[in-house]
Structures are given as C-alpha cells and as structure tokens.
C-alpha cells in the first residue's frame, strides 16, 4: 500500500477528542484519523452507489409530478421553517 502525507489542521477540541479515543482504542492518532477517513469514504461511496441504483433512469424533473400532487397543508407545530 502506498502512502502519502497530508498536513491536517484540526480545531484543538477535535484533536483532543480524537487523541483520547485513539488512546482508548490503543492506536496512534494517525491510525485513528486514517481509519476514520477510510470509514467516511466507504459510507459516502456506498450511499452514492445505493442512491444511483435506486434512482435508476429517474430524472430530477420526474419528481415534480409528485411534488405538484402533494397536498398543501400547514406544517406540524414545531416543523415550521425558521
């Protein structure tokens, strides 16, 4: 596996929390951050693939038929736009 370096600037609070979690896991901060990034990349790629499969040949304009057919009702209390 080839590796490259990347200078990473984190807020102090995030770095401290990540370092604490890395210690608890028994790994270096670098290993912890690399694993966290790999996990996030995997989730986003999986999500993108899932959504592409579900969308099939649908186009954004196909959604308009459903939006236009939706009833016009007031939002439930607490769900009003801010």
Phi and psi in degrees as a GROMACS rama.xvg file:
@    title "Ramachandran Plot"
@    xaxis  label "Phi"
@    yaxis  label "Psi"
@TYPE xy
-82.2532  153.355  UNK-2
-131.383  153.402  UNK-3
-137.234  162.495  UNK-4
-103.965  154.11  UNK-5
-146.89  119.347  UNK-6
-70.5829  122.093  UNK-7
-116.069  127.591  UNK-8
-108.38  120.925  UNK-9
-118.806  148.101  UNK-10
-58.9395  145.991  UNK-11
-54.9549  -39.0782  UNK-12
-65.3403  -38.9795  UNK-13
-69.2918  -43.1515  UNK-14
-62.9578  -42.5605  UNK-15
-63.389  -44.0775  UNK-16
-64.3309  -42.9973  UNK-17
-64.9335  -40.8933  UNK-18
-63.9815  -40.2284  UNK-19
-64.1619  -45.3668  UNK-20
-64.5704  -38.6081  UNK-21
-62.0026  -43.8936  UNK-22
-59.2539  -45.1831  UNK-23
-62.405  -33.3746  UNK-24
-83.305  -11.5877  UNK-25
76.2858  29.745  UNK-26
-127.051  165.7  UNK-27
-73.7671  160.805  UNK-28
-60.3277  -40.1237  UNK-29
-60.3406  -46.0998  UNK-30
-62.3048  -41.0946  UNK-31
-62.5054  -46.8691  UNK-32
-65.9952  -42.2106  UNK-33
-61.0091  -42.3217  UNK-34
-66.3017  -40.0041  UNK-35
-64.365  -42.0628  UNK-36
-66.6812  -43.1295  UNK-37
-61.0015  -40.8999  UNK-38
-62.448  -45.5273  UNK-39
-63.8252  -43.2472  UNK-40
-60.1173  -44.6968  UNK-41
-61.0626  -43.8464  UNK-42
-63.7258  -46.4614  UNK-43
-66.0085  -40.1181  UNK-44
-66.0496  -43.1077  UNK-45
-62.7003  -43.1929  UNK-46
-62.4116  -45.4748  UNK-47
-61.7131  -42.9128  UNK-48
-64.0405  -43.3243  UNK-49
-59.8768  -47.2654  UNK-50
-66.3097  -38.038  UNK-51
-62.066  -43.6872  UNK-52
-63.8133  -44.7383  UNK-53
-65.5101  -35.4663  UNK-54
-70.826  -31.6027  UNK-55
55.4853  -126.379  UNK-56
-94.1444  8.11157  UNK-57
-63.3294  149.567  UNK-58
-121.139  154.002  UNK-59
-52.4393  -37.4349  UNK-60
-67.0069  -21.1148  UNK-61
-62.0155  -28.4643  UNK-62
-69.6976  -26.5033  UNK-63
-57.2779  -34.9546  UNK-64
-57.4034  -41.923  UNK-65
-75.3614  -38.5528  UNK-66
-63.8084  -43.1175  UNK-67
-67.3014  -27.9222  UNK-68
-85.47  -10.0445  UNK-69
-68.1291  140.169  UNK-70
-66.8888  147.836  UNK-71
-94.4588  99.1166  UNK-72
-126.778  157.393  UNK-73
-70.4457  147.51  UNK-74
-63.2598  152.049  UNK-75
-64.061  144.267  UNK-76
-53.8075  129.156  UNK-77
98.8173  -15.0465  UNK-78
-102.737  8.93767  UNK-79
-65.018  148.433  UNK-80
-63.9756  145.021  UNK-81
